[in-house]
């Protein structure tokens, strides 16, 4: 199955497979989870835990990624947690 991934505010990190706007399409096995996708992206060590994920505009907590199955055509957004004060 193919899913679209959008990276937001990830400069200077730009993994293979993404265009200049931070958008890439990835092929995964049927039944793959959001955690499987994050692993396939080969983000730098620890970055997968420090970044937020959204699936089709719905937030997915880090602890729930392994239980969230992906489907053909899903859109996943990955971005850093935002802190402020």
C-alpha positions in Angstrom: 0.0 0.0 0.0 1.1 3.6 -0.6 0.9 6.4 2.0 1.9 10.0 1.8 4.2 11.5 4.4 4.7 15.2 5.1 7.6 16.4 7.3 7.1 19.8 8.9 9.9 21.9 10.5 12.5 19.1 10.0 15.3 21.2 8.5 18.1 20.4 8.0 17.1 16.7 8.2 15.8 15.5 4.8 15.7 11.8 4.3 15.7 10.2 0.9 12.4 10.0 -0.9 11.1 13.5 0.1 10.7 16.5 -2.3 11.8 20.0 -1.5 8.5 20.6 0.3 9.1 17.7 2.7 6.5 15.4 1.0 7.2 11.8 0.1 5.2 8.7 -0.9 6.1 5.3 0.7 5.1 1.8 0.0 4.4 -0.4 3.0 3.2 -4.0 3.4 -0.5 -4.4 4.0 -1.3 -4.3 7.7 1.7 -2.0 8.5 1.3 0.3 11.5 2.2 3.9 11.9 5.2 2.7 14.0 6.3 0.6 11.1 6.3 3.7 8.9 8.2 5.8 11.4 10.8 3.0 11.6 11.1 2.9 7.8 11.7 6.6 7.6 15.0 6.0 9.4 14.8 9.2 11.4 17.9 10.0 13.5 18.1 8.1 16.9 15.5 9.3 19.3 13.7 11.6 16.8 10.8 9.4 16.3 10.0 9.6 20.0 10.4 13.4 20.1 8.2 14.1 17.2 4.4 14.2 16.9 2.5 12.3 14.3 -0.9 12.9 12.7 -2.8 10.4 10.6 -5.3 12.0 8.2 -5.3 15.1 10.4 -5.9 13.2 13.7 -3.2 13.3 16.3 -1.7 9.9 17.2 0.1 9.7 20.6 3.6 8.2 20.6 2.4 5.3 22.8 -0.3 4.4 20.3 1.6 4.3 17.0 2.1 0.5 17.0 -1.6 -0.1 17.3 -2.7 2.2 14.5 -2.9 0.4 11.2 -2.3 2.3 7.9 -4.4 2.1 4.8 -3.9 2.8 1.1 -3.9 6.6 0.6 -3.4 7.6 4.2 -1.6 10.9 4.9 0.8 11.0 7.7 2.4 14.3 9.1 5.5 14.2 11.3 6.6 17.4 13.1 8.5 18.4 16.2 6.8 18.9 19.5 6.3 22.6 20.0 7.3 24.2 23.3 6.6 27.7 24.4 6.3 29.9 27.4 
